Amino acid sequence: MRVLSVKNYDELSKAAARYMAAQLTLKPDSVIGLATGSTPVGMYKELIRMNQSGEIDFSEVISVNLDEYKGLAGDHPQSYRYFMNDNLFKHVNIFADNTFLPDGQIEDDLQACQDYDDVIDCVGPIDMQLLGIGHNGHIGFNEPADAFTTGTQCITLDERTRQANARFFDGDMSQVPAKAYTMGIGSIMKAKKILLVVTGAEKAEILDKALNGPVTPSVPASILQLHPDVMVIADEAALGI
Ligand code: GLP
């Protein structure tokens, strides 16, 4: 596991974008796993700039996202499909048909999970998986649990996760879905490379546990210690410097 320490969020966004840009340059038809949350937004802005200035090309790229709220349609402003369209896809030359997220509108959990596992099997293996980390150590929406997940799951979100994400729902907890579909940890670990981006002092404690603590499903991100090719890009605040 390599850890790149950068000064601040701006540097993190640029360094993470450069890392992914290198992947796309080396393999233009890369399968990239993408993430939502606030942390990658600056990186996505930088990737958009690089794409619009001709430095990188998304025309052969396939993307598979980590997760989606159960019950939200893709045109719901808080759905992760909407987020990805808004923050990346509609600004770069990726083909819409090459972008995949779990379908939050499928009612039947088993069906939704099976469908997304089929997508991952079909387009995979993932060349580079981007991750953020939740305050409780979750990756994707894989919450702390008794065991690591394998394939796609329907997860009941932790209260803390719902509170953290309420900011996107005008602070109204009642609007935050109770469940989400998420790529499983087994699928994340099958990615050839993983890029974890972390910013801010409020993530310092959990990042330290993930990187240096025991590998345990009570801190889902700790499993990354067992992956052969993880790059962590974190700002000084997140590294407690
Ligand atoms: C959500 C997403 C995660 C993300 C996490 C942290 O719960 N499902 O994939 O890593 O939020 O988000 P942020 O970067 O906003 O702290």
py3Dmol code that shows the C-alpha trace and the ligand (Angstrom):
import py3Dmol

protein = """\
ATOM      1  CA  MET A   1       0.000   0.000   0.000  1.00  0.00           C
ATOM      2  CA  ARG A   2       1.440   3.372  -0.981  1.00  0.00           C
ATOM      3  CA  VAL A   3       0.396   6.578   0.727  1.00  0.00           C
ATOM      4  CA  LEU A   4       0.819   9.890  -1.054  1.00  0.00           C
ATOM      5  CA  SER A   5       0.522  12.826   1.305  1.00  0.00           C
ATOM      6  CA  VAL A   6      -0.612  16.097  -0.254  1.00  0.00           C
ATOM      7  CA  LYS A   7      -1.087  19.515   1.297  1.00  0.00           C
ATOM      8  CA  ASN A   8      -4.787  20.085   0.804  1.00  0.00           C
ATOM      9  CA  TYR A   9      -7.959  19.157  -1.062  1.00  0.00           C
ATOM     10  CA  ASP A  10      -6.945  20.991  -4.214  1.00  0.00           C
ATOM     11  CA  GLU A  11      -3.681  19.056  -4.454  1.00  0.00           C
ATOM     12  CA  LEU A  12      -5.489  15.818  -3.665  1.00  0.00           C
ATOM     13  CA  SER A  13      -7.931  16.384  -6.508  1.00  0.00           C
ATOM     14  CA  LYS A  14      -5.138  17.103  -8.991  1.00  0.00           C
ATOM     15  CA  ALA A  15      -2.947  14.186  -7.859  1.00  0.00           C
ATOM     16  CA  ALA A  16      -5.866  11.728  -7.979  1.00  0.00           C
ATOM     17  CA  ALA A  17      -6.901  12.957 -11.426  1.00  0.00           C
ATOM     18  CA  ARG A  18      -3.327  12.575 -12.693  1.00  0.00           C
ATOM     19  CA  TYR A  19      -3.220   9.021 -11.327  1.00  0.00           C
ATOM     20  CA  MET A  20      -6.422   8.080 -13.124  1.00  0.00           C
ATOM     21  CA  ALA A  21      -5.348   9.957 -16.258  1.00  0.00           C
ATOM     22  CA  ALA A  22      -2.183   7.844 -16.364  1.00  0.00           C
ATOM     23  CA  GLN A  23      -4.361   4.728 -16.235  1.00  0.00           C
ATOM     24  CA  LEU A  24      -6.452   5.960 -19.183  1.00  0.00           C
ATOM     25  CA  THR A  25      -3.349   6.863 -21.166  1.00  0.00           C
ATOM     26  CA  LEU A  26      -1.781   3.449 -20.599  1.00  0.00           C
ATOM     27  CA  LYS A  27      -5.042   1.607 -21.300  1.00  0.00           C
ATOM     28  CA  PRO A  28      -7.601   3.728 -23.187  1.00  0.00           C
ATOM     29  CA  ASP A  29     -10.265   1.024 -22.865  1.00  0.00           C
ATOM     30  CA  SER A  30      -9.932   0.804 -19.094  1.00  0.00           C
ATOM     31  CA  VAL A  31     -12.781  -0.348 -16.900  1.00  0.00           C
ATOM     32  CA  ILE A  32     -12.877   2.139 -14.066  1.00  0.00           C
ATOM     33  CA  GLY A  33     -14.800   1.781 -10.855  1.00  0.00           C
ATOM     34  CA  LEU A  34     -16.156   5.137  -9.735  1.00  0.00           C
ATOM     35  CA  ALA A  35     -17.367   6.550  -6.437  1.00  0.00           C
ATOM     36  CA  THR A  36     -19.697   9.265  -5.225  1.00  0.00           C
ATOM     37  CA  GLY A  37     -19.550  11.435  -2.097  1.00  0.00           C
ATOM     38  CA  SER A  38     -17.947  14.869  -1.800  1.00  0.00           C
ATOM     39  CA  THR A  39     -14.339  13.730  -1.885  1.00  0.00           C
ATOM     40  CA  PRO A  40     -14.039  12.842  -5.598  1.00  0.00           C
ATOM     41  CA  VAL A  41     -15.844  15.971  -6.833  1.00  0.00           C
ATOM     42  CA  GLY A  42     -12.628  18.015  -7.231  1.00  0.00           C
ATOM     43  CA  MET A  43     -10.938  15.089  -8.947  1.00  0.00           C
ATOM     44  CA  TYR A  44     -13.856  14.794 -11.370  1.00  0.00           C
ATOM     45  CA  LYS A  45     -13.606  18.533 -12.136  1.00  0.00           C
ATOM     46  CA  GLU A  46      -9.939  18.054 -12.960  1.00  0.00           C
ATOM     47  CA  LEU A  47     -10.681  15.014 -15.149  1.00  0.00           C
ATOM     48  CA  ILE A  48     -13.289  17.102 -16.996  1.00  0.00           C
ATOM     49  CA  ARG A  49     -10.723  19.847 -17.569  1.00  0.00           C
ATOM     50  CA  MET A  50      -8.173  17.298 -18.835  1.00  0.00           C
ATOM     51  CA  ASN A  51     -10.753  15.728 -21.148  1.00  0.00           C
ATOM     52  CA  GLN A  52     -11.917  19.051 -22.547  1.00  0.00           C
ATOM     53  CA  SER A  53      -8.326  20.154 -23.189  1.00  0.00           C
ATOM     54  CA  GLY A  54      -7.635  16.902 -25.038  1.00  0.00           C
ATOM     55  CA  GLU A  55      -5.244  15.430 -22.470  1.00  0.00           C
ATOM     56  CA  ILE A  56      -7.393  12.348 -21.810  1.00  0.00           C
ATOM     57  CA  ASP A  57     -10.020  10.442 -23.713  1.00  0.00           C
ATOM     58  CA  PHE A  58     -13.017   8.576 -22.309  1.00  0.00           C
ATOM     59  CA  SER A  59     -14.383   7.281 -25.615  1.00  0.00           C
ATOM     60  CA  GLU A  60     -13.351   3.691 -24.932  1.00  0.00           C
ATOM     61  CA  VAL A  61     -13.775   3.772 -21.155  1.00  0.00           C
ATOM     62  CA  ILE A  62     -16.329   1.662 -19.312  1.00  0.00           C
ATOM     63  CA  SER A  63     -17.348   2.745 -15.817  1.00  0.00           C
ATOM     64  CA  VAL A  64     -18.978   0.781 -13.031  1.00  0.00           C
ATOM     65  CA  ASN A  65     -20.026   2.693  -9.950  1.00  0.00           C
ATOM     66  CA  LEU A  66     -19.941   1.400  -6.421  1.00  0.00           C
ATOM     67  CA  ASP A  67     -23.463   1.989  -5.260  1.00  0.00           C
ATOM     68  CA  GLU A  68     -26.948   3.471  -5.556  1.00  0.00           C
ATOM     69  CA  TYR A  69     -29.738   4.265  -3.116  1.00  0.00           C
ATOM     70  CA  LYS A  70     -32.555   1.747  -3.212  1.00  0.00           C
ATOM     71  CA  GLY A  71     -35.783   3.423  -4.283  1.00  0.00           C
ATOM     72  CA  LEU A  72     -34.323   6.397  -6.141  1.00  0.00           C
ATOM     73  CA  ALA A  73     -34.742   6.701  -9.891  1.00  0.00           C
ATOM     74  CA  GLY A  74     -31.816   7.898 -11.973  1.00  0.00           C
ATOM     75  CA  ASP A  75     -33.442  11.285 -12.516  1.00  0.00           C
ATOM     76  CA  HIS A  76     -33.837  11.903  -8.763  1.00  0.00           C
ATOM     77  CA  PRO A  77     -31.370  14.703  -7.935  1.00  0.00           C
ATOM     78  CA  GLN A  78     -29.942  12.743  -4.975  1.00  0.00           C
ATOM     79  CA  SER A  79     -29.514   9.485  -6.832  1.00  0.00           C
ATOM     80  CA  TYR A  80     -25.959   8.478  -7.529  1.00  0.00           C
ATOM     81  CA  ARG A  81     -26.801   8.139 -11.241  1.00  0.00           C
ATOM     82  CA  TYR A  82     -27.790  11.795 -11.255  1.00  0.00           C
ATOM     83  CA  PHE A  83     -24.653  12.698  -9.290  1.00  0.00           C
ATOM     84  CA  MET A  84     -22.394  10.915 -11.776  1.00  0.00           C
ATOM     85  CA  ASN A  85     -24.125  12.446 -14.801  1.00  0.00           C
ATOM     86  CA  ASP A  86     -23.910  15.876 -13.218  1.00  0.00           C
ATOM     87  CA  ASN A  87     -20.358  15.686 -11.878  1.00  0.00           C
ATOM     88  CA  LEU A  88     -18.649  13.753 -14.647  1.00  0.00           C
ATOM     89  CA  PHE A  89     -20.410  11.842 -17.386  1.00  0.00           C
ATOM     90  CA  LYS A  90     -22.232  14.646 -19.182  1.00  0.00           C
ATOM     91  CA  HIS A  91     -19.064  16.761 -19.324  1.00  0.00           C
ATOM     92  CA  VAL A  92     -16.698  14.174 -20.856  1.00  0.00           C
ATOM     93  CA  ASN A  93     -16.743  12.017 -23.978  1.00  0.00           C
ATOM     94  CA  ILE A  94     -17.781   8.810 -22.250  1.00  0.00           C
ATOM     95  CA  PHE A  95     -20.654   6.930 -23.908  1.00  0.00           C
ATOM     96  CA  ALA A  96     -23.710   6.871 -21.665  1.00  0.00           C
ATOM     97  CA  ASP A  97     -24.239   3.215 -22.552  1.00  0.00           C
ATOM     98  CA  ASN A  98     -20.798   2.442 -21.125  1.00  0.00           C
ATOM     99  CA  THR A  99     -21.653   3.783 -17.657  1.00  0.00           C
ATOM    100  CA  PHE A 100     -23.113   1.396 -15.081  1.00  0.00           C
ATOM    101  CA  LEU A 101     -24.602   1.795 -11.620  1.00  0.00           C
ATOM    102  CA  PRO A 102     -26.868  -0.535  -9.655  1.00  0.00           C
ATOM    103  CA  ASP A 103     -30.507   0.061 -10.576  1.00  0.00           C
ATOM    104  CA  GLY A 104     -32.083   1.631  -7.474  1.00  0.00           C
ATOM    105  CA  GLN A 105     -35.549   1.113  -8.870  1.00  0.00           C
ATOM    106  CA  ILE A 106     -35.473  -2.666  -8.743  1.00  0.00           C
ATOM    107  CA  GLU A 107     -37.644  -3.654  -5.769  1.00  0.00           C
ATOM    108  CA  ASP A 108     -36.443  -7.236  -5.528  1.00  0.00           C
ATOM    109  CA  ASP A 109     -33.102  -7.151  -3.680  1.00  0.00           C
ATOM    110  CA  LEU A 110     -31.883 -10.488  -4.998  1.00  0.00           C
ATOM    111  CA  GLN A 111     -32.683  -9.507  -8.561  1.00  0.00           C
ATOM    112  CA  ALA A 112     -30.968  -6.106  -8.264  1.00  0.00           C
ATOM    113  CA  CYS A 113     -27.838  -7.666  -6.761  1.00  0.00           C
ATOM    114  CA  GLN A 114     -27.703 -10.490  -9.301  1.00  0.00           C
ATOM    115  CA  ASP A 115     -28.145  -8.022 -12.160  1.00  0.00           C
ATOM    116  CA  TYR A 116     -25.263  -5.865 -10.945  1.00  0.00           C
ATOM    117  CA  ASP A 117     -22.983  -8.851 -10.355  1.00  0.00           C
ATOM    118  CA  ASP A 118     -23.736  -9.856 -13.943  1.00  0.00           C
ATOM    119  CA  VAL A 119     -22.738  -6.380 -15.124  1.00  0.00           C
ATOM    120  CA  ILE A 120     -19.474  -6.527 -13.172  1.00  0.00           C
ATOM    121  CA  ASP A 121     -18.724 -10.043 -14.474  1.00  0.00           C
ATOM    122  CA  CYS A 122     -19.475  -8.952 -18.011  1.00  0.00           C
ATOM    123  CA  VAL A 123     -17.422  -5.728 -18.128  1.00  0.00           C
ATOM    124  CA  GLY A 124     -14.754  -6.661 -15.574  1.00  0.00           C
ATOM    125  CA  PRO A 125     -12.158  -7.066 -14.381  1.00  0.00           C
ATOM    126  CA  ILE A 126     -12.020  -3.516 -13.093  1.00  0.00           C
ATOM    127  CA  ASP A 127      -8.666  -1.961 -13.958  1.00  0.00           C
ATOM    128  CA  MET A 128      -8.804   0.829 -11.398  1.00  0.00           C
ATOM    129  CA  GLN A 129     -11.319   1.260  -8.591  1.00  0.00           C
ATOM    130  CA  LEU A 130     -11.734   4.668  -6.991  1.00  0.00           C
ATOM    131  CA  LEU A 131     -12.851   4.684  -3.348  1.00  0.00           C
ATOM    132  CA  GLY A 132     -13.699   7.190  -0.657  1.00  0.00           C
ATOM    133  CA  ILE A 133     -14.140   6.207   2.960  1.00  0.00           C
ATOM    134  CA  GLY A 134     -17.121   6.757   5.244  1.00  0.00           C
ATOM    135  CA  HIS A 135     -16.750   7.982   8.827  1.00  0.00           C
ATOM    136  CA  ASN A 136     -17.285   4.433  10.074  1.00  0.00           C
ATOM    137  CA  GLY A 137     -14.813   2.933   7.584  1.00  0.00           C
ATOM    138  CA  HIS A 138     -17.364   1.937   4.972  1.00  0.00           C
ATOM    139  CA  ILE A 139     -16.318   1.560   1.350  1.00  0.00           C
ATOM    140  CA  GLY A 140     -19.030   1.803  -1.267  1.00  0.00           C
ATOM    141  CA  PHE A 141     -21.940   1.313   1.120  1.00  0.00           C
ATOM    142  CA  ASN A 142     -20.411  -1.738   2.792  1.00  0.00           C
ATOM    143  CA  GLU A 143     -21.087  -0.854   6.404  1.00  0.00           C
ATOM    144  CA  PRO A 144     -19.260  -2.331   9.424  1.00  0.00           C
ATOM    145  CA  ALA A 145     -20.480  -5.913   9.857  1.00  0.00           C
ATOM    146  CA  ASP A 146     -19.550  -9.324  11.208  1.00  0.00           C
ATOM    147  CA  ALA A 147     -18.114 -10.480   7.896  1.00  0.00           C
ATOM    148  CA  PHE A 148     -16.769  -8.941   4.705  1.00  0.00           C
ATOM    149  CA  THR A 149     -19.271  -8.935   1.862  1.00  0.00           C
ATOM    150  CA  THR A 150     -18.495 -10.679  -1.417  1.00  0.00           C
ATOM    151  CA  GLY A 151     -20.847  -9.735  -4.268  1.00  0.00           C
ATOM    152  CA  THR A 152     -23.417  -6.960  -4.592  1.00  0.00           C
ATOM    153  CA  GLN A 153     -25.508  -6.420  -1.478  1.00  0.00           C
ATOM    154  CA  CYS A 154     -28.645  -4.644  -0.403  1.00  0.00           C
ATOM    155  CA  ILE A 155     -27.456  -2.798   2.716  1.00  0.00           C
ATOM    156  CA  THR A 156     -29.429  -1.180   5.507  1.00  0.00           C
ATOM    157  CA  LEU A 157     -27.580   2.064   6.029  1.00  0.00           C
ATOM    158  CA  ASP A 158     -26.136   2.957   9.440  1.00  0.00           C
ATOM    159  CA  GLU A 159     -27.776   5.887  11.188  1.00  0.00           C
ATOM    160  CA  ARG A 160     -24.419   7.683  11.108  1.00  0.00           C
ATOM    161  CA  THR A 161     -24.119   7.178   7.366  1.00  0.00           C
ATOM    162  CA  ARG A 162     -27.653   8.469   6.835  1.00  0.00           C
ATOM    163  CA  GLN A 163     -26.894  11.490   9.020  1.00  0.00           C
ATOM    164  CA  ALA A 164     -23.662  12.181   7.097  1.00  0.00           C
ATOM    165  CA  ASN A 165     -25.513  11.951   3.790  1.00  0.00           C
ATOM    166  CA  ALA A 166     -28.507  14.003   4.964  1.00  0.00           C
ATOM    167  CA  ARG A 167     -26.576  17.104   3.882  1.00  0.00           C
ATOM    168  CA  PHE A 168     -27.400  16.170   0.296  1.00  0.00           C
ATOM    169  CA  PHE A 169     -31.117  15.948   1.172  1.00  0.00           C
ATOM    170  CA  ASP A 170     -31.393  19.500   2.606  1.00  0.00           C
ATOM    171  CA  GLY A 171     -30.506  18.068   6.014  1.00  0.00           C
ATOM    172  CA  ASP A 172     -33.807  16.159   6.100  1.00  0.00           C
ATOM    173  CA  MET A 173     -33.065  12.678   7.474  1.00  0.00           C
ATOM    174  CA  SER A 174     -36.558  11.485   6.570  1.00  0.00           C
ATOM    175  CA  GLN A 175     -35.675  11.894   2.908  1.00  0.00           C
ATOM    176  CA  VAL A 176     -32.503   9.769   3.106  1.00  0.00           C
ATOM    177  CA  PRO A 177     -33.243   6.253   1.850  1.00  0.00           C
ATOM    178  CA  ALA A 178     -32.861   3.476   4.424  1.00  0.00           C
ATOM    179  CA  LYS A 179     -31.253   1.051   2.007  1.00  0.00           C
ATOM    180  CA  ALA A 180     -28.749   0.989  -0.800  1.00  0.00           C
ATOM    181  CA  TYR A 181     -27.329  -1.445  -3.289  1.00  0.00           C
ATOM    182  CA  THR A 182     -23.561  -1.662  -3.164  1.00  0.00           C
ATOM    183  CA  MET A 183     -20.835  -3.519  -4.947  1.00  0.00           C
ATOM    184  CA  GLY A 184     -19.475  -6.097  -2.501  1.00  0.00           C
ATOM    185  CA  ILE A 185     -16.035  -5.992  -0.942  1.00  0.00           C
ATOM    186  CA  GLY A 186     -15.054  -9.164  -2.802  1.00  0.00           C
ATOM    187  CA  SER A 187     -15.719  -7.391  -6.109  1.00  0.00           C
ATOM    188  CA  ILE A 188     -13.829  -4.281  -4.978  1.00  0.00           C
ATOM    189  CA  MET A 189     -10.843  -6.428  -3.994  1.00  0.00           C
ATOM    190  CA  LYS A 190     -10.795  -8.036  -7.461  1.00  0.00           C
ATOM    191  CA  ALA A 191      -9.946  -4.662  -9.039  1.00  0.00           C
ATOM    192  CA  LYS A 192      -6.402  -4.661 -10.380  1.00  0.00           C
ATOM    193  CA  LYS A 193      -5.628  -1.295  -8.782  1.00  0.00           C
ATOM    194  CA  ILE A 194      -7.365   0.679  -6.079  1.00  0.00           C
ATOM    195  CA  LEU A 195      -7.175   4.425  -5.514  1.00  0.00           C
ATOM    196  CA  LEU A 196      -8.436   5.620  -2.129  1.00  0.00           C
ATOM    197  CA  VAL A 197      -8.906   9.377  -1.706  1.00  0.00           C
ATOM    198  CA  VAL A 198      -9.352  10.906   1.737  1.00  0.00           C
ATOM    199  CA  THR A 199      -9.620  14.506   2.871  1.00  0.00           C
ATOM    200  CA  GLY A 200     -10.146  16.371   6.126  1.00  0.00           C
ATOM    201  CA  ALA A 201      -9.386  16.005   9.818  1.00  0.00           C
ATOM    202  CA  GLU A 202     -12.722  14.307  10.520  1.00  0.00           C
ATOM    203  CA  LYS A 203     -11.483  11.278   8.535  1.00  0.00           C
ATOM    204  CA  ALA A 204      -8.086  11.078  10.320  1.00  0.00           C
ATOM    205  CA  GLU A 205      -9.101   8.613  13.017  1.00  0.00           C
ATOM    206  CA  ILE A 206     -10.864   6.179  10.679  1.00  0.00           C
ATOM    207  CA  LEU A 207      -8.125   6.433   8.058  1.00  0.00           C
ATOM    208  CA  ASP A 208      -5.528   5.533  10.682  1.00  0.00           C
ATOM    209  CA  LYS A 209      -7.618   2.519  11.737  1.00  0.00           C
ATOM    210  CA  ALA A 210      -8.053   1.443   8.107  1.00  0.00           C
ATOM    211  CA  LEU A 211      -4.379   1.730   7.240  1.00  0.00           C
ATOM    212  CA  ASN A 212      -2.732   0.664  10.487  1.00  0.00           C
ATOM    213  CA  GLY A 213      -5.302  -1.194  12.571  1.00  0.00           C
ATOM    214  CA  PRO A 214      -6.305  -4.845  12.460  1.00  0.00           C
ATOM    215  CA  VAL A 215      -7.997  -6.124   9.307  1.00  0.00           C
ATOM    216  CA  THR A 216     -11.577  -6.516  10.465  1.00  0.00           C
ATOM    217  CA  PRO A 217     -15.071  -6.281   8.954  1.00  0.00           C
ATOM    218  CA  SER A 218     -15.900  -3.773  11.707  1.00  0.00           C
ATOM    219  CA  VAL A 219     -13.660  -1.393   9.704  1.00  0.00           C
ATOM    220  CA  PRO A 220     -14.474  -2.477   6.135  1.00  0.00           C
ATOM    221  CA  ALA A 221     -11.710  -0.348   4.549  1.00  0.00           C
ATOM    222  CA  SER A 222      -9.084  -2.221   6.584  1.00  0.00           C
ATOM    223  CA  ILE A 223      -9.289  -5.068   4.050  1.00  0.00           C
ATOM    224  CA  LEU A 224      -7.423  -2.830   1.624  1.00  0.00           C
ATOM    225  CA  GLN A 225      -4.262  -3.701   3.577  1.00  0.00           C
ATOM    226  CA  LEU A 226      -4.491  -7.119   1.864  1.00  0.00           C
ATOM    227  CA  HIS A 227      -4.767  -5.794  -1.690  1.00  0.00           C
ATOM    228  CA  PRO A 228      -1.542  -5.880  -3.736  1.00  0.00           C
ATOM    229  CA  ASP A 229      -1.918  -2.487  -5.451  1.00  0.00           C
ATOM    230  CA  VAL A 230      -3.504   0.278  -3.409  1.00  0.00           C
ATOM    231  CA  MET A 231      -2.633   3.948  -3.738  1.00  0.00           C
ATOM    232  CA  VAL A 232      -3.920   6.169  -0.943  1.00  0.00           C
ATOM    233  CA  ILE A 233      -3.941   9.880  -1.712  1.00  0.00           C
ATOM    234  CA  ALA A 234      -4.741  11.829   1.424  1.00  0.00           C
ATOM    235  CA  ASP A 235      -4.290  15.394   2.529  1.00  0.00           C
ATOM    236  CA  GLU A 236      -2.304  16.316   5.608  1.00  0.00           C
ATOM    237  CA  ALA A 237      -5.422  16.851   7.693  1.00  0.00           C
ATOM    238  CA  ALA A 238      -6.640  13.320   6.953  1.00  0.00           C
ATOM    239  CA  LEU A 239      -3.202  11.933   7.742  1.00  0.00           C
ATOM    240  CA  GLY A 240      -3.163  13.837  11.035  1.00  0.00           C
ATOM    241  CA  ILE A 241      -0.078  15.812  10.005  1.00  0.00           C
TER     242      ILE A 241
END
"""
ligand_1 = """\
16
GLP
C -21.063 7.647 0.696
C -20.641 6.751 -0.470
C -19.207 6.286 -0.322
C -18.327 7.458 0.029
C -18.747 8.023 1.351
C -17.875 9.151 1.842
O -21.564 6.943 1.764
N -21.479 5.620 -0.607
O -18.796 5.653 -1.517
O -16.973 7.056 0.065
O -20.076 8.496 1.192
O -18.285 10.329 1.258
P -17.570 11.714 1.385
O -16.480 11.703 0.379
O -18.640 12.709 1.058
O -17.085 11.834 2.786
"""
view = py3Dmol.view(width=600, height=400)
view.addModel(protein, "pdb")
view.setStyle({"model": 0}, {"cartoon": {"style": "trace"}})
view.addModel(ligand_1, "xyz")
view.setStyle({"model": 1}, {"stick": {}})
view.zoomTo()
view.show()
